[in-house]
Amino acid sequence: TARVLHEGKLTEAFEIKTGVRQGCLLSPFLFLLAIDWIMRSTTARGRNGIQWTMMSQLEDLDFADDLALLSHNHQQMQEKTTKLETVSQQLGLTIHGEKTKIMRLNAGSRDPILLRGSPLKEVDTFTYLGSVINIQGGSDEDVSVRIQKARSAFAILKNIW
């Protein structure tokens, strides 16, 4: 049974008849199935990504709940962002606007990408799966961050040795 705290008061107890228990091994698997369906639905047209091979385009990068959408132009990115939000909402998921960023590389348009009517923040650098990506495309900043993380880890271990 469960109770809900609402306006400082607990509701009457009620029985939960559906769902997955907290900590259940099925939970991450079901989430990945949902994200996979969302991304397949969002990129179903398959023609709004970046050229990857002679015959295919790369539409997005995703690992768990970290997603990166890729497009050649503003219109495609706006369409993809809107579609992602619409499809996500069908499953009760919401894109966190403050955590969502835009990086433009050699872009002709400076028009903002909108999420629920609000412009997304543009950045020159962001971290994706622990790697620092910057507008120049180099790896110097990423290598520096990794070296600093290694130094910090060794400093913690210093007392053990």
Backbone as a ProteinNet text record, in pm:
[ID]
protein_1_A
[PRIMARY]
TARVLHEGKLTEAFEIKTGVRQGCLLSPFLFLLAIDWIMRSTTARGRNGIQWTMMSQLEDLDFADDLALLSHNHQQMQEKTTKLETVSQQLGLTIHGEKTKIMRLNAGSRDPILLRGSPLKEVDTFTYLGSVINIQGGSDEDVSVRIQKARSAFAILKNIW
[TERTIARY]
83	0	87.4	26.7	99.8	9.1	72.8	2.5	77.3	6.4	66.3	59	169	171.1	125.7	11.1	-45.1	-84.9	-27.4	-53.9	-33.3	74.1	110.3	32.1	-58	-139.2	-124.9	-127.1	-121.1	-261	-268.9	-396.2	-421.8	-539.2	-569.3	-479.8	-453.8	-371.4	-446.8	-371.7	-430.3	-332	-385.5	-303.8	-254.2	-126.3	-67.8	-77.1	-143.2	-168.1	-86.2	-24.3	56.7	190.3	284.8	413.5	526.7	642.4	763.4	813.1	849.2	898.6	1029.2	1048.2	1171.9	1289.9	1392	1510.5	1499.5	1384.2	1365	1457.4	1514.4	1605.6	1536.9	1406	1333	1325.7	1336.3	1317.2	1408	1542.2	1626	1600.1	1568.8	1540.8	1415.6	1311.5	1187.7	1209.2	1292	1322.7	1394.8	1491.7	1564.9	1473.3	1377.9	1280	1200.3	1161.2	1084.9	1168.7	1293.3	1381.6	1408.4	1428	1451.5	1331	1210.9	1090.1	1079.2	1107.8	1101.9	1198.1	1321.6	1421.3	1389.3	1341.4	1303.1	1187	1092.1	978.5	1022.4	1114.4	1162.6	1240.4	1317.1	1406	1357.9	1229.5	1175.5	1201.4	1204.2	1225.2	1366.9	1462.3	1598.2	1674.8	1633.5	1701.6	1740	1739.3	1767.4	1891.9	1979.4	2101.3	2221.4	2338.6	2461.9	2509.6	2574.5	2620	2723.9	2699.9	2788.9	2867.5	2797.2	2860.6	2794.1	2839	2782.5	2630.8	2583	2441.4	2361.7	2425.2	2349.8	2383.3	2287.7	2305.4	2298	2369.6	2367.7	2271	2160.7	2053.6	2073	2129.8	2140.8	2245.5	2289.6	2374	2296.9	2284.5	2215.8	2272.5	2280.8	2322.3	2236.6	2152.6	2057.8	1972.5	1980.7	1898.2	1978.2	2101.1	2181.9	2166.3	2102.7	2073.9	2140.1	2189.4	2242	2177.6	2103.8	2041.4	2136.8	2144	2233.3	2152.5	2177.3	2108.5	2196.6	2168.6	2245.7	2198.2	2071.2	2023.2	1922.4	1891.1	1802.3	1665	1606.3	1471.4	1466.3	1564.3	1567	1582.2	1668.9	1689.5	1563.9	1496.7	1373	1266.5	1252.2	1153.8	1184.6	1311.7	1352.2	1329.7	1360.7	1341.1	1192.7	1109.9	965.1	908.9	952.6	905.8	948.6	1072.4	1121.2	1034.9	1002.7	918.7	779.2	719.7	584.7	579.4	673.9	676	706.2	796.9	829.9	707.4	631.8	512.3	408.4	405.5	311.3	337.1	462.1	497.1	509.3	472	477.7	614.7	705.6	840	849.6	932.6	949.8	1097.3	1129.7	1267.5	1294.7	1404.6	1442.5	1506.9	1431.5	1477	1605	1626.4	1746.6	1871.3	1853.6	1968.2	1994.4	1906	1917.3	1991	2096	2181.4	2191.4	2228.3	2248.7	2392.6	2458.8	2590.2	2581.7	2613.9	2610.5	2752.7	2769	2897.3	2877.5	2943.7	2933.6	2788.2	2707.3	2564.4	2537.7	2451.9	2413.8	2310.1	2216.6	2108.1	2148.1	2106	2127.1	1993.7	1887.3	1755.9	1761.3	1691.6	1695.8	1618.8	1661.1	1584.9	1493.4	1364.9	1265.8	1220	1201.2	1142.4	1026	905.3	783.8	778.6	822	814.1	928.2	1019.3	1132.9	1261.5	1349.9	1476	1569.6	1635.9	1735.3	1866.7	1941.8	2069.3	2173	2247.9	2356.2	2487.8	2572	2701.1	2811.8	2935.3	3052.5	3120.9	3086.2	3145.2	3038.6	3038.4	2951.9	3016.9	2969.5	3022.4	2917.1	2958	2868.7	2936.6	2874.9	2928.9	3072.2	3099.3	3229.9	3332.9	3302.5	3396.4	3357.4	3457.2	3432.7	3433.5	3325.3	3310.5	3310.7	3391.6	3389.7	3371	3341.2	3305.2	3422.1	3546.2	3663.4	3686.8	3629.2	3642.2	3769.8	3852	3976.7	3956.7	4065.1	4057.1	4139.5	4205.6	4292	4217.1	4101	4024.7	3982.2	3938.8	3897.5	4015.4	4131.6	4251	4289.8	4285.4	4319	4225.8	4097.5	4000.3	4028.5	4059.3	4087.7	4215.3	4317.7	4442.3	4414.8	4335.7	4302.5	4225.2	4132.8	4057.9	4151.2	4247.3	4344.4	4430.7	4476.5	4556.4	4477.8	4352.1	4268.3	4253.3	4233.7	4220.1	4349.4	4464.5	4593.4	4618.9	4577	4595.6	4517.8	4400.2	4320	4389.9	4454	4521.5	4659.9	4710	4846.1	4872.1	4777.2	4794.6	4800	4744.1	4746.5	4885.5	4954.5	5085.3	5189.7
-118.7	0	125	237.2	363.9	476.3	585.7	708.3	823	931.2	1046.5	1166.1	1240.3	1363.1	1476.4	1537.8	1644.5	1759.6	1876.4	1996.6	1971.2	1897.9	1874	1764.6	1697.1	1591.6	1463.1	1350.7	1220.5	1176.1	1120.7	1066.5	932.7	879.1	743.5	645.5	532.3	429.8	371	341	276.7	172.6	74.7	-34.7	-1.3	-26.1	-7.1	-140.2	-138.5	-263.3	-276.9	-168.3	-175.3	-107.3	-130.1	-62.2	-157	-99.1	-174.8	-127.2	-220.1	-183	-105	-12.4	65.5	-30.2	-11.5	-96.1	-223.5	-248.9	-369.7	-367	-481.9	-490.6	-461.1	-473.9	-442.8	-293.1	-211.4	-67.1	-3.4	-20.9	41.8	-15.8	-144.3	-206.3	-144.9	-128.6	-69	76.2	148.9	287	291.5	202.5	200.2	164.7	75.2	44.9	169.9	245.7	368.6	470.2	492.2	588.3	544.2	414.2	363.9	393.7	368.8	398.5	547.6	630.6	776.1	819.8	771.9	814.6	760.5	637.2	582.9	662.6	699.6	779.5	919.5	977.1	1112.6	1118.8	1015.7	1017.8	924	891.8	794	829.3	958.1	998	964.9	969.2	927.2	1014.1	1137.5	1222.6	1358.4	1371.7	1501.1	1499.2	1404.4	1395.4	1447.9	1402.8	1438.5	1315.9	1337.9	1227	1146.5	1017.4	930.9	839.4	772.8	692.8	732.8	671.9	704.6	684.2	584.7	548.8	579.8	631.5	653	785.8	830.7	954.1	922.8	1001.5	989.2	1094.4	1049.4	1138.2	1184.4	1095.9	1127.2	1037.2	1079.2	997.6	983.4	861.9	848.9	734.5	759.5	660.4	684.1	588.2	600.9	726.3	823.6	944.2	1063.7	1041.3	1148.5	1142	1243	1244.1	1363.2	1341.9	1450.8	1438.4	1540.1	1542.2	1608	1556	1608	1644.4	1763.1	1806.5	1902.5	1915	2004.4	2148.7	2169.9	2308	2335	2461.6	2507.1	2441.7	2440.2	2385.6	2239.1	2159.9	2018.4	2001.2	2082.5	2071.5	2112.1	2216.4	2258.8	2151	2093.4	1987	1867.1	1831	1715.9	1742.2	1862.5	1898.8	1896.1	1951.7	1953.7	1812.2	1730.3	1591.5	1513.4	1533.7	1466	1501.5	1628.3	1672.5	1610.7	1611.4	1557.6	1408.4	1333.6	1188.3	1154.9	1228.7	1205.5	1226.2	1330.9	1360.7	1250	1178.6	1068	959.2	949.1	849.8	911.5	1037.9	1103.5	1156.2	1166.3	1218.6	1362.3	1441.2	1581.7	1612.2	1688.9	1733.7	1848.6	1841.5	1945.7	2060.1	2168.4	2280.9	2345.5	2353.4	2418.3	2333.3	2201.8	2113.4	2090.7	2138.8	2117.3	2234.2	2203.5	2306.8	2286	2395.3	2393	2434.2	2359.5	2400.4	2403.6	2518.1	2534.2	2526.6	2450.7	2442.2	2487.6	2593.6	2647.1	2668	2719.8	2736.9	2869.7	2866.2	2988.7	3066.7	2995.8	3060.8	3084.3	3197.5	3227.8	3225.4	3182.6	3174.7	3075.4	3105.6	3015	2885.9	2779.5	2655	2664.9	2641.7	2659.2	2525.2	2523.9	2409.8	2463.7	2419.4	2470.8	2623.4	2680.9	2824.7	2905.8	2843.5	2915	2877.3	2975.2	2944.8	2863.6	2766.1	2686.6	2763.2	2744	2812.7	2760.3	2853.7	2816.5	2817	2718	2705.3	2680.7	2711.7	2681.9	2553.9	2508.2	2387.5	2315	2181.1	2102.8	1967.4	1898.1	1765.8	1662.6	1562.4	1453.4	1323.1	1247.5	1120.5	1135.3	1244.7	1267.1	1329.6	1346	1407.1	1551.8	1639.4	1780.8	1802	1856.5	1885.2	2036.9	2090.2	2235.6	2271.4	2397.2	2446.1	2437.8	2438.6	2427.5	2283.7	2188.1	2048.4	1982.4	2052.1	1994.3	1910.7	1846.6	1761.2	1814.2	1929.6	1982.3	1999.8	2060.2	2085	1954.2	1857.7	1728.1	1657.8	1658.9	1595.1	1662.8	1794.9	1868.5	1830.9	1821.2	1783.5	1642.5	1550.8	1412.4	1403.1	1480	1481.9	1535	1640.7	1696.7	1596.4	1523.2	1421.4	1311.3	1271.3	1168.9	1219.6	1343.9	1402.3	1402.2	1439.2	1441.5	1301.5	1203.1	1065	1016.5	1047.2	1007.9	1080	1204.3	1279.8	1214.9	1164.4	1095.5	967.5	898.1	771.4	790.7	911.9	941.3	887.5	902.2	856.9	705.2	635	488.6	437.1	504.8	459.4	512.8
0	0	0	-34.3	-40.9	7.1	44.8	81	15.6	-14.6	-81.6	12.2	20.3	98.2	6.8	39.1	-42.8	47.9	20.8	99.6	249	279.9	419.1	489	419.7	481	400.8	473.4	407.8	365.5	245.9	198.4	266.5	243.1	289.7	213.7	273.2	208.1	88.7	-16.5	-133.9	-186	-257	-307.9	-448.5	-472.4	-605.5	-678.6	-794.5	-866.4	-993.8	-1039.7	-1161.1	-1136.3	-1228.3	-1219.2	-1185.3	-1166.3	-1135.4	-999.6	-913.6	-781.2	-792.7	-699.7	-696.9	-680.9	-764	-759.1	-840.6	-899.5	-979.7	-1101	-1135.3	-1249.1	-1382	-1386	-1509.5	-1537	-1433.9	-1448.2	-1553.3	-1546.4	-1649.5	-1788.8	-1796.7	-1926.1	-1988.8	-1909.4	-1960.6	-2001.6	-1924.3	-1960.1	-2094.8	-2115.4	-2242.8	-2359.5	-2336.7	-2442.1	-2477.9	-2376.4	-2400.4	-2476.6	-2434.5	-2501.6	-2645.4	-2665.1	-2800.9	-2890.2	-2840.6	-2919.1	-2947.4	-2847.2	-2865	-2975	-2969.8	-3068.5	-3207.6	-3215.6	-3346.9	-3406.3	-3323.4	-3370.4	-3411	-3335.3	-3362.5	-3492.9	-3522.5	-3639.5	-3750.1	-3751.8	-3846.3	-3992.1	-4024.6	-4164.6	-4210.3	-4119.3	-4150.1	-4247	-4268.8	-4366.7	-4309.1	-4178.1	-4117.2	-4030	-4052.5	-3973.4	-4049.4	-4007.3	-4077.6	-4154.1	-4267.6	-4350.4	-4274.6	-4257.4	-4181.4	-4274.7	-4362.3	-4467.3	-4598.3	-4705.2	-4836	-4838.4	-4765.5	-4771.8	-4644.7	-4540.9	-4416.9	-4350.3	-4270	-4194.3	-4045.6	-3967.6	-3822.8	-3769.5	-3711.9	-3666	-3522.2	-3440.8	-3298.7	-3234	-3117.2	-3031.2	-2901.4	-2850.7	-2723.9	-2641.7	-2512.6	-2414.8	-2291.2	-2259.2	-2148.1	-2170.4	-2079.7	-2095.8	-2145.4	-2191.3	-2251.6	-2402.9	-2460.1	-2603	-2669.9	-2791.5	-2873.8	-3011.3	-3052.4	-3184.5	-3282.7	-3404	-3507.3	-3631	-3685.5	-3807.5	-3885.1	-4014.9	-4101.4	-4097.4	-4066.7	-4069.5	-3958.2	-3942.7	-3835.2	-3843.2	-3961.1	-3976.6	-3933.6	-3977	-3939.7	-3788.3	-3726.8	-3582.1	-3506.1	-3552.2	-3485.3	-3497.5	-3617.5	-3637.2	-3547.8	-3540.8	-3460.8	-3311.4	-3265.8	-3125.1	-3089.1	-3175.4	-3152.3	-3151.1	-3245.4	-3253.3	-3129	-3084.2	-2964	-2843.2	-2828.5	-2716.5	-2726.5	-2844.4	-2863.9	-2833.3	-2887.4	-2867.6	-2721.2	-2659.6	-2518	-2429.9	-2458.4	-2378.8	-2388.7	-2500.8	-2515.6	-2411.6	-2365.1	-2263.2	-2124	-2112.2	-1982.5	-1945.5	-2041.5	-2016.4	-2066	-2000.6	-2035.8	-2054	-2156	-2177.7	-2081.9	-2010.2	-1914	-1991.8	-2012	-2093.8	-2046.2	-1914.7	-1862.5	-1881.1	-1896.2	-1918.8	-2067.6	-2152.6	-2296.5	-2359.4	-2436.2	-2495.7	-2646.6	-2714.9	-2859.6	-2888.4	-2976.2	-3026.3	-3178	-3235.1	-3380.8	-3435	-3540.6	-3609.7	-3753.1	-3792.3	-3928.5	-3970.5	-3881.1	-3908.4	-3977	-4076.6	-4145.3	-4067.3	-4005.8	-3932.3	-3786.9	-3733.3	-3591.3	-3516.7	-3586.1	-3522.1	-3405.9	-3297.7	-3182.6	-3209.5	-3142.8	-3141.6	-3020.4	-3042.7	-2936.5	-2880.2	-2749.5	-2680.6	-2599	-2632.1	-2567.2	-2572.8	-2685.8	-2707.2	-2650	-2577.7	-2518.4	-2590	-2613.7	-2682.1	-2593.6	-2654.8	-2583.3	-2577.1	-2470.8	-2450.7	-2549.7	-2609.6	-2700.7	-2625.9	-2654	-2586.8	-2689.2	-2649	-2731.5	-2685.5	-2564.4	-2506.1	-2425.7	-2432.1	-2344.2	-2319.7	-2219.6	-2186.4	-2222.3	-2300.1	-2337.6	-2301	-2211.7	-2163.1	-2112.7	-2044.3	-1983.9	-2074.6	-2201.9	-2296.3	-2322.4	-2319.6	-2346.1	-2496.7	-2548.8	-2691.3	-2704.6	-2795.5	-2813.3	-2959.3	-2981.8	-3114.5	-3212.7	-3160.2	-3247.6	-3293.3	-3222.9	-3262.5	-3214.8	-3139.9	-3091.3	-2966.5	-2923.3	-2805.1	-2688.1	-2704	-2597.7	-2465.7	-2470.2	-2348	-2282.3	-2362.7	-2310.3	-2243.7	-2308.4	-2251.9	-2120.9	-2116	-1993.2	-1878.2	-1906.2	-1803.1	-1753.5	-1844.5	-1804.7	-1721.5	-1758.4	-1680.6	-1540.4	-1529.8	-1398.2	-1313.3	-1374.7	-1301.1	-1251.7	-1335.6	-1295.5	-1180.3	-1188.2	-1079.2	-948	-955.9	-835.8	-776.8	-862.7	-815.7	-750.7	-812	-754.1	-622.3	-611.2	-486.6	-372.2	-401.7	-300	-255.6	-351.1	-321.2	-259.3	-260.2	-213.6	-72.8	16.8	154.7	167.7	71.5	74.4	39.6	-53	-97	-4
[MASK]
+++++++++++++++++++++++++++++++++++++++++++++++++++++++++++++++++++++++++++++++++++++++++++++++++++++++++++++++++++++++++++++++++++++++++++++++++++++++++++++++++

